[in-house]
Amino acid sequence: MPSKTKDSEIAQAIFTVNRHAKTAPDNQFLYALKKQALNLMIQQNRAQKLGLHFSKNPRKSQQQSSVLVKCGNYYFHMLPKKEDFHSLEHFGDLDESYRNPPSRMNLKHAKELLQNYTGLEPPEKKPAISAFPKRYEPKEMNRFYSPKKSYFD
């Protein structure tokens, strides 16, 4: 299946998933899809690592770099590996003037396409555990029987 899908279509799906992951409340699976798809594209020589950029929002106020990857007509950033620092050129600061081309792809379609391409499945959702074990229901009162022993109970 991976060879039948066009590079531009996969790149557009990665772009769509990445755009939604930035605002999603539960974004771990979306970022995992992006990472897995980009790594597969690089392994199959359908995408290439161009160089390193300084991150716009570094962690813990320390300088951090990310790898610039070209996939189709789109550019993405991903975390670097140790060998990337030795083998890739460092471009310095990120060029803020460049934007990826606009994309119109449904998130559901993009996720399906990347799941088929990578074989990655979403994690099972666990049902929410309620703070209260059961709702309170009063015992049924019978006209002839009452659990009360006396009038004052």
C-alpha positions as CSV (number, residue, x, y, z in Angstrom):
1,M,0.0,0.0,0.0
2,P,2.7,2.6,0.8
3,S,4.1,2.8,-2.8
4,K,0.6,3.4,-4.3
5,T,0.0,6.6,-2.4
6,K,1.4,9.8,-3.9
7,D,4.1,11.7,-2.0
8,S,2.1,15.0,-2.4
9,E,-1.0,13.3,-0.9
10,I,1.0,11.9,2.1
11,A,2.6,15.3,2.6
12,Q,-0.8,17.0,2.6
13,A,-2.1,14.5,5.1
14,I,0.9,15.1,7.4
15,F,0.4,18.9,7.1
16,T,-3.3,18.5,8.0
17,V,-2.6,16.2,11.0
18,N,0.2,18.5,12.2
19,R,-2.1,21.6,12.0
20,H,-4.8,19.9,14.0
21,A,-2.4,18.5,16.6
22,K,-1.3,22.0,17.5
23,T,-4.7,22.8,18.9
24,A,-6.1,19.4,19.9
25,P,-6.6,18.6,23.6
26,D,-5.3,15.0,23.1
27,N,-2.6,15.4,20.5
28,Q,-0.1,12.6,21.3
29,F,-1.5,10.2,18.7
30,L,-1.5,12.9,16.0
31,Y,2.1,13.8,16.6
32,A,3.0,10.1,16.7
33,L,1.3,9.7,13.2
34,K,3.3,12.7,11.9
35,K,6.6,11.4,13.3
36,Q,6.1,7.8,12.0
37,A,5.0,9.0,8.5
38,L,8.0,11.4,8.2
39,N,10.4,8.7,9.3
40,L,9.0,6.2,6.8
41,M,9.1,8.8,4.0
42,I,12.8,9.5,4.8
43,Q,13.6,5.8,4.9
44,Q,12.0,5.3,1.5
45,N,13.9,8.3,0.1
46,R,10.5,10.0,-0.6
47,A,11.4,12.9,1.8
48,Q,14.8,14.4,2.7
49,K,16.3,16.1,5.7
50,L,17.6,19.5,4.6
51,G,19.3,20.9,7.7
52,L,18.8,22.2,11.3
53,H,17.0,25.3,12.5
54,F,16.9,26.9,16.0
55,S,13.5,26.2,17.6
56,K,11.1,29.1,17.9
57,N,10.0,28.1,21.4
58,P,12.9,26.3,23.1
59,R,12.3,24.1,26.1
60,K,13.3,25.4,29.5
61,S,14.7,28.6,27.9
62,Q,17.7,26.8,26.4
63,Q,18.6,26.9,22.7
64,Q,17.2,23.9,20.9
65,S,17.4,22.8,17.3
66,S,15.0,20.9,15.1
67,V,15.4,19.1,11.7
68,L,13.9,20.7,8.6
69,V,12.4,18.0,6.4
70,K,11.1,18.5,2.8
71,C,8.2,16.2,1.9
72,G,6.5,16.9,-1.4
73,N,5.8,20.7,-1.5
74,Y,5.7,20.9,2.3
75,Y,8.4,21.5,4.9
76,F,8.1,20.1,8.4
77,H,10.2,20.2,11.6
78,M,11.0,17.2,13.8
79,L,13.3,16.4,16.7
80,P,16.9,15.7,15.7
81,K,18.9,12.6,16.4
82,K,22.5,12.7,17.5
83,E,23.9,11.9,14.0
84,D,21.8,14.8,12.5
85,F,24.1,17.3,14.3
86,H,27.1,15.9,12.6
87,S,25.7,15.2,9.1
88,L,23.4,18.2,8.5
89,E,24.1,21.9,8.0
90,H,22.8,24.4,10.6
91,F,20.7,27.2,9.0
92,G,20.4,29.3,12.1
93,D,17.1,31.1,12.9
94,L,13.8,30.0,11.3
95,D,12.7,31.9,8.3
96,E,9.3,33.4,9.3
97,S,8.4,34.6,5.8
98,Y,7.9,31.2,4.4
99,R,4.6,29.3,4.7
100,N,3.5,25.9,3.5
101,P,1.0,25.9,0.6
102,P,-2.7,26.0,1.7
103,S,-4.3,22.6,2.1
104,R,-7.9,21.4,2.1
105,M,-8.0,17.9,3.5
106,N,-10.4,16.5,6.0
107,L,-8.7,15.4,9.3
108,K,-10.5,12.1,9.3
109,H,-9.3,11.3,5.7
110,A,-5.8,12.5,6.6
111,K,-5.7,10.2,9.7
112,E,-7.0,7.2,7.7
113,L,-4.4,7.8,4.9
114,L,-1.5,8.0,7.4
115,Q,-2.8,5.0,9.5
116,N,-2.9,2.9,6.3
117,Y,0.6,4.1,5.3
118,T,2.3,3.7,8.7
119,G,0.2,0.9,10.2
120,L,-0.1,2.9,13.4
121,E,-3.4,2.4,15.3
122,P,-5.0,4.8,17.8
123,P,-4.8,3.8,21.5
124,E,-7.8,2.3,23.1
125,K,-9.9,4.9,24.9
126,K,-10.6,4.0,28.5
127,P,-14.1,4.8,29.9
128,A,-14.1,7.7,32.3
129,I,-14.3,6.6,36.0
130,S,-17.0,8.4,37.9
131,A,-16.3,10.0,41.2
132,F,-19.5,8.5,42.5
133,P,-19.9,4.7,42.3
134,K,-23.7,4.7,41.9
135,R,-26.6,7.1,42.0
136,Y,-28.5,7.1,45.3
137,E,-31.8,5.4,45.1
138,P,-34.1,5.4,48.2
139,K,-35.4,2.0,49.2
140,E,-38.9,1.2,48.2
141,M,-41.3,1.7,51.0
142,N,-44.1,-0.8,51.5
143,R,-47.3,0.2,53.0
144,F,-47.3,-2.7,55.5
145,Y,-43.6,-2.9,56.2
146,S,-41.2,-0.1,57.2
147,P,-37.5,-0.5,58.0
148,K,-38.1,1.9,60.9
149,K,-38.4,0.4,64.3
150,S,-40.4,3.3,65.8
151,Y,-41.9,6.6,64.9
152,F,-38.7,8.4,66.0
153,D,-36.3,6.6,63.7
